[in-house]
Each structure stands twice: as C-alpha cells, then as structure tokens.
Amino acid sequence: MAKLYFEKLSKLLTELDIENKVDGELEIKHFFSGAALYVNGKICVSWSPGGLAFKLAKLEVNNLIESGEAKPLKYFDKGRVKEGYAMFESPESANNSQWKTFFIKAINYC
C-alpha cells in the first residue's frame, strides 16, 4: 500500500512543479502504509490512507482544524494526534492549486 501513496505523492509533486519553486533537497520515502516528503532530511508532508497532511505553523493548523477544512493527523485510529499537522481527508477531490500553496508553506516551514 505504501507504494500507492509514494506514486500519488510523486505524481502530485511533478504536476505541481514543486521542485522548481522551493529551495532545498526534496525526497519522497515510504513509511508505514504511506509516503512522506522530506526537505533537507525533515518530514513536511505525508500521504497515507487517512489523507494528505502538511506540517504547518501551529496557528494555521489550529485555524484549518477549527474551520473544519482539515483534521488532526493520526497515523492509527487509537494513536495520538501528531501535533503541527493539518490533514485533508479527500486530497484527490480538491483543486491542485490549493495543494501547491500548502506544499510550499510546509516546505518553507520545515
């Protein structure tokens, strides 16, 4: 299953032309049942069965969660909330330009 999310994340990054918009070394790696984007060795985005999650400033994460646009990130149903991440449950149904903004914010935040 991780391969599927690795491919989805790779495809989305290519479509958004992210590598040409940010400084730093970007790398996608498998993890658990998903994939994660690292910038200069730090994780900033993950895509798993739960959704697409971005590491963002605490205030922005809180605002996205409070507005209902995003949910807290949990890798397992009974697991703890991963602080500092906003997770979007249906990433494939959203506009790619929205994701581009969040990718750039997350990469710059890391």
Secondary structure, DSSP 8 states (H G I E B T S, - for coil): -HHHHHHHHHHHHHHHTGGGTS-S-EEEEEETTEEEEEETTEEEEEEETTEEEEE--HHHHHHHHHHTS-EEE-SSTTS--EEEEEEES-GGGS-HHHHHHHHHHHHHH-
